[in-house]
Amino acid sequence: MESRKTVLLLHLTGRIPLGGVAWQALHYLIGLKRFGYDVYYIEDSGDWPYDPRVRSKVDNCSYSIDFLKTLIKKCDLGNRWSYWDMHNDTYYGLDGAVVRRLFEKADALFNICGATRLREEHLACPIRVYVQTDPVYEQMREAQGDERVRESFAAHTHHFTYGENLGNADCLTPLDGFDWRPTRPPVLLDFWEYRLNPAAKNFTTIAVWKNTGKDIVFNGERYYWSKHINYDRFGDLPAKTPERFEVALDRDGASTHPLEGRGWLVVDPYEATRDLETYRDYIYRSRGEFSVAKDLVVRTRSGWFSDRSVCYLAAGKPVLTQDTGFDKFIRTGRGLFSYSNMEEVLAILAEIRSDYPRHCKAAREVAAEYFAAEKVLGKMLADVGL
């Protein structure tokens, strides 16, 4: 009898121990297990972990390890996991020697988010899959001659991106010689109960107000790896509609946030994303999701779609999200909507208001049709020959 193939998932849940990041890993880990693979979780990037309790990177990984153990138990991986604390050269879970042998015997590794810069030991694995969850920035850097980015891409045998419109004539993201294949965020529908709650009042989302360090000038245009510009564009929304809007984001030490002065409810993101359950419960309490996208994925028409929004859809929550070009590939107009200006947002809200139960049902249907893990991962596995 042929033994099961071994698949390694490289991710960053320990580096960023928050509910949304953990759900991303869970959908891949359990999704791959259901295809019959022997799946391991490996985190060996060597980066300092972030501790959300103090809103800072720290030199102690104990919080991350406890968080990871909860995820591993939820995924029923047993001892099939490892976290490397590079700064103290300490392994948690499987030790370093076992992990190195895993890279030699595994059939494939999936580097989600490009979480790990592959080293020599990783290259022993014959199929090395880069899954890019945030497109555009690295493509622009590579097009401008950044050898570090090119080497990172070249260390992989297959390349997938959530930028589903990359390579098409209306997308401004440069092609770089790599065969970027479109993929989408997978979701396990049985982990997200459909919940219709007409009494829910707030459209919500979870966000970072202002990302720094990845703005880029390309072909004379500055593109921002941040959402604050687009939140400012739609900041007056609460004054124009009876719906209420809430966002979980950090105030960066300030007593109030600029959105609060414009009618938004701003809540503590740690309380909304502390773990798998609080993240899911936050979405369950929502009427739907209203979100903007990062400037660079919008203006380049990258086709990007959020794995957070997929969770809202799976829970039966209508989603209004900024147009990135994704509506060329995913049905919109019922349950899921794309928008480009305030007039479109107001019209969509009126449509949802007119038959809220219909759009909740349609949201779940969109999740099942376009994002179900068995479909998304099944196509990816076929494309890489597993």
C-alpha positions in Angstrom: 0.0 0.0 0.0 1.4 3.4 -1.0 2.3 5.6 1.9 0.7 9.0 2.2 2.5 12.0 0.8 4.0 14.5 3.3 3.2 18.2 2.9 4.8 21.0 5.0 3.0 24.3 5.7 5.3 27.2 6.4 3.4 30.1 8.0 3.7 32.9 10.5 1.0 32.2 13.1 3.7 32.2 15.9 5.2 35.4 14.6 1.8 37.1 14.5 -0.4 35.2 17.1 -3.8 36.6 16.2 -7.1 35.1 15.3 -7.3 36.1 11.7 -3.7 34.8 11.0 -4.6 31.5 12.8 -7.7 31.0 10.7 -5.6 31.5 7.6 -3.3 28.7 8.7 -6.2 26.5 9.8 -8.0 26.6 6.5 -4.8 25.4 4.8 -3.8 22.8 7.4 -7.1 21.1 7.7 -7.9 21.6 4.0 -4.7 19.8 3.0 -5.3 17.0 5.6 -8.7 16.3 4.1 -6.9 15.5 0.8 -5.2 12.7 2.6 -1.7 14.2 3.1 0.4 13.9 6.2 0.6 17.6 7.0 3.1 19.4 9.3 3.2 23.0 10.5 6.7 24.5 10.3 7.7 28.0 11.4 11.4 28.7 11.1 11.7 32.2 9.7 13.8 33.4 12.6 11.8 36.7 12.9 11.0 38.2 16.3 7.4 37.4 17.4 4.8 40.0 18.0 3.0 40.1 21.3 -0.5 41.6 20.8 -0.9 42.3 24.5 1.9 44.9 24.4 1.5 45.8 20.7 5.2 45.2 20.1 7.7 42.6 18.9 9.3 40.8 21.9 12.3 38.6 22.6 10.3 36.0 24.5 8.2 33.6 22.4 6.2 32.0 25.3 2.9 33.7 24.3 3.4 32.6 20.7 4.1 29.0 21.7 1.0 28.8 23.8 -1.0 30.3 20.9 0.5 27.9 18.4 -0.3 24.9 20.6 -4.0 25.9 20.6 -4.0 26.0 16.8 -2.1 22.7 16.5 -4.7 21.0 18.8 -7.6 22.5 16.9 -6.1 21.0 13.7 -5.4 17.7 15.4 -1.8 17.7 14.2 -0.5 15.9 17.3 3.3 16.4 17.3 3.5 17.4 13.7 4.7 21.0 14.3 7.8 23.0 15.0 8.7 26.6 15.9 12.2 27.8 15.8 13.3 30.5 18.2 16.4 31.5 16.2 17.7 34.0 18.7 18.0 31.4 21.4 18.4 28.5 18.9 15.6 26.6 20.5 13.0 24.4 18.8 9.5 23.9 20.2 7.6 20.9 19.0 9.8 18.8 16.7 13.5 19.5 17.1 15.8 20.9 14.4 17.3 17.6 13.3 13.8 16.1 12.7 12.7 19.2 10.8 15.7 19.0 8.5 15.0 15.4 7.8 11.4 16.4 7.0 12.6 18.8 4.3 14.5 15.9 2.8 11.6 13.5 2.8 8.6 15.7 2.2 6.9 15.7 -1.2 6.0 19.5 -1.1 6.1 22.6 1.0 3.7 25.5 0.9 5.2 28.8 1.9 2.0 30.8 2.7 2.5 34.6 2.6 6.1 33.9 1.6 6.5 33.6 5.4 9.9 32.1 5.2 12.9 33.1 3.1 14.0 29.6 1.9 17.4 28.4 2.9 19.5 25.5 1.7 17.7 22.9 3.9 14.3 24.0 2.4 15.6 23.4 -1.1 15.8 19.6 -0.5 12.0 19.5 -0.9 11.3 18.9 -4.6 8.0 21.0 -4.8 8.2 24.4 -3.2 5.1 26.5 -3.5 5.0 30.2 -2.9 1.5 31.4 -2.0 1.4 35.2 -2.2 -1.5 36.6 -0.1 -0.5 40.3 -0.6 0.3 40.9 -4.3 1.9 43.9 -6.2 4.6 45.2 -3.8 7.1 42.4 -4.4 6.3 42.3 -8.2 7.1 46.0 -8.4 10.3 45.6 -6.4 11.4 42.7 -8.6 10.6 44.7 -11.8 12.9 47.5 -10.4 15.8 45.0 -10.1 15.6 43.9 -6.5 17.7 40.8 -6.6 16.7 39.7 -3.1 13.0 39.5 -4.2 14.0 37.7 -7.4 16.1 35.2 -5.5 13.2 34.6 -3.0 10.8 33.9 -5.9 13.3 31.8 -7.8 13.8 29.5 -4.8 10.3 28.2 -5.3 9.1 25.8 -8.1 5.5 27.1 -8.3 4.0 30.5 -7.7 0.4 31.4 -6.7 -1.1 34.8 -5.9 -4.3 36.2 -4.5 -3.9 38.9 -7.2 -6.2 37.1 -9.6 -6.0 39.8 -12.3 -2.2 39.8 -12.6 -1.1 39.5 -16.2 -4.3 40.9 -17.7 -4.3 44.1 -19.8 -6.2 46.2 -17.3 -3.8 45.3 -14.4 -0.9 47.7 -13.8 1.1 45.2 -11.8 4.3 44.3 -13.7 5.0 40.8 -14.8 8.3 39.5 -13.7 9.0 36.3 -15.7 7.5 34.0 -13.1 4.4 32.0 -13.8 2.0 33.5 -11.3 -1.1 31.4 -11.2 -4.3 32.8 -9.6 -5.7 31.4 -6.4 -8.1 32.5 -3.7 -8.3 32.3 0.1 -9.7 28.9 1.0 -12.4 28.5 3.7 -13.7 25.4 5.5 -17.4 26.0 5.5 -18.1 23.5 8.3 -16.0 25.6 10.6 -18.3 28.6 9.9 -21.9 28.2 10.8 -24.4 30.1 8.8 -26.0 32.6 11.1 -28.8 34.9 10.1 -29.3 37.7 12.6 -31.5 40.5 11.3 -31.1 42.4 14.7 -27.4 42.8 14.1 -26.7 46.6 13.7 -23.1 47.2 12.9 -21.2 46.6 9.6 -17.7 45.7 10.9 -14.2 44.9 9.8 -10.7 44.4 11.3 -7.9 46.5 9.9 -4.6 48.2 10.3 -5.0 52.0 9.9 -1.6 52.9 8.5 1.0 50.4 7.3 4.5 51.8 6.9 7.6 50.7 5.2 6.2 49.3 1.9 5.1 52.3 0.0 6.7 52.3 -3.5 7.2 54.5 -6.4 6.7 52.7 -9.7 6.7 54.3 -13.2 6.6 57.8 -11.5 3.5 57.0 -9.4 3.6 56.5 -5.6 1.6 53.5 -4.4 0.7 53.1 -0.7 0.7 49.8 1.1 -1.9 51.1 3.5 -5.6 51.5 3.9 -5.8 54.9 5.7 -6.0 56.8 2.4 -9.2 54.9 1.4 -10.7 55.0 4.8 -10.4 58.8 4.6 -12.2 58.8 1.3 -15.2 57.0 2.8 -14.9 58.4 6.3 -18.2 60.4 6.1 -20.2 57.2 5.3 -21.9 57.1 8.8 -23.4 60.5 8.2 -25.0 59.4 4.9 -26.9 56.2 5.8 -28.9 54.7 8.8 -26.4 51.8 9.0 -23.7 51.8 11.7 -20.0 51.2 11.0 -17.4 49.7 13.3 -13.7 48.9 12.8 -11.4 47.0 15.1 -8.0 48.8 14.9 -5.3 50.3 17.0 -5.4 53.9 18.0 -1.6 54.0 18.1 -1.5 55.4 21.6 -4.0 58.2 20.9 -7.1 58.6 23.1 -9.3 58.9 20.1 -9.1 57.9 16.4 -9.8 60.2 13.4 -12.7 57.9 12.3 -14.4 58.3 15.7 -15.0 62.0 15.0 -16.8 61.0 11.8 -19.3 58.7 13.4 -17.4 55.3 13.4 -17.2 53.0 16.3 -13.5 52.0 16.9 -12.9 49.0 19.1 -9.8 47.3 20.5 -8.5 44.9 17.8 -7.0 42.5 20.4 -10.4 41.9 21.9 -11.8 41.1 18.5 -8.9 39.0 17.3 -7.4 37.5 20.5 -7.8 33.9 19.3 -9.8 31.7 16.8 -13.0 31.9 18.8 -13.0 35.7 19.5 -12.3 36.4 15.8 -15.2 34.1 14.7 -17.5 35.5 17.3 -16.7 39.1 16.2 -17.8 38.2 12.7 -20.9 36.4 13.9 -22.0 39.5 15.8 -21.7 41.6 12.6 -24.5 42.7 10.2 -21.9 42.4 7.5 -18.5 43.7 6.4 -17.7 47.1 5.0 -14.0 47.4 4.2 -11.6 49.3 2.1 -8.4 47.9 0.5 -4.8 49.0 0.4 -4.1 51.7 -2.1 -1.7 49.7 -4.2 -4.0 46.7 -4.8 -6.9 49.0 -5.7 -5.1 51.3 -8.2 -3.3 48.5 -9.9 -6.5 46.5 -10.3 -4.7 43.5 -9.0 -7.8 41.3 -8.4 -6.9 40.8 -4.8 -9.5 39.5 -2.3 -9.2 39.2 1.5 -9.3 36.0 3.5 -11.0 37.9 6.2 -13.9 38.8 3.8 -14.2 35.1 2.9 -14.8 34.3 6.6 -17.6 36.9 6.6 -19.2 35.4 3.5 -18.9 31.9 5.0 -20.8 33.1 8.1 -23.6 34.4 5.9 -22.6 38.1 6.3 -22.9 40.4 3.3 -19.6 41.9 2.2 -19.0 45.4 0.7 -15.4 45.7 -0.3 -13.5 48.1 -2.4 -13.1 47.2 -6.1 -9.7 45.7 -6.9 -10.8 44.0 -10.1 -11.9 40.8 -8.3 -15.4 41.2 -9.6 -14.2 40.0 -13.0 -13.8 36.5 -11.6 -16.2 36.3 -8.6 -19.9 37.0 -8.8 -21.1 40.1 -7.2 -24.5 41.8 -6.8 -26.0 39.4 -4.2 -24.2 38.8 -0.9 -20.9 40.2 -2.2 -20.5 43.7 -3.6 -17.6 45.8 -5.0 -17.6 49.5 -5.0 -15.5 52.4 -6.2 -17.3 55.5 -4.9 -19.6 56.8 -2.2 -22.7 56.7 -4.5 -22.2 53.0 -5.2 -21.8 52.3 -1.4 -25.1 54.0 -0.6 -26.9 52.2 -3.4 -25.5 48.8 -2.2 -26.5 49.5 1.4 -30.0 50.3 0.3 -30.1 47.1 -1.7 -29.0 45.0 1.3 -31.5 46.8 3.5 -34.3 46.0 1.2 -33.9 42.2 1.6 -31.3 41.4 4.2 -32.0 37.7 4.6 -31.7 37.2 0.8 -28.2 38.7 0.8 -27.1 36.8 3.9 -28.0 33.5 2.1 -26.3 34.7 -1.1 -23.1 35.5 0.9 -22.9 31.9 2.1 -23.5 30.7 -1.5 -20.6 32.9 -2.8 -18.3 31.4 -0.2 -19.3 27.9 -1.2 -19.0 28.5 -4.9 -15.8 30.4 -5.1 -13.8 29.9 -1.9 -14.5 26.4 -0.6 -11.2 24.8 0.5 -11.8 21.6 -1.5 -12.1 23.6 -4.7 -9.4 26.2 -4.1 -6.8 23.7 -2.7 -7.9 21.0 -5.2 -7.0 23.2 -8.1 -3.7 24.2 -6.5 -2.7 20.6 -5.8 -3.5 19.6 -9.3 -1.5 22.5 -10.7 1.6 21.4 -8.8 1.2 17.8 -9.6 0.4 16.3 -6.2 
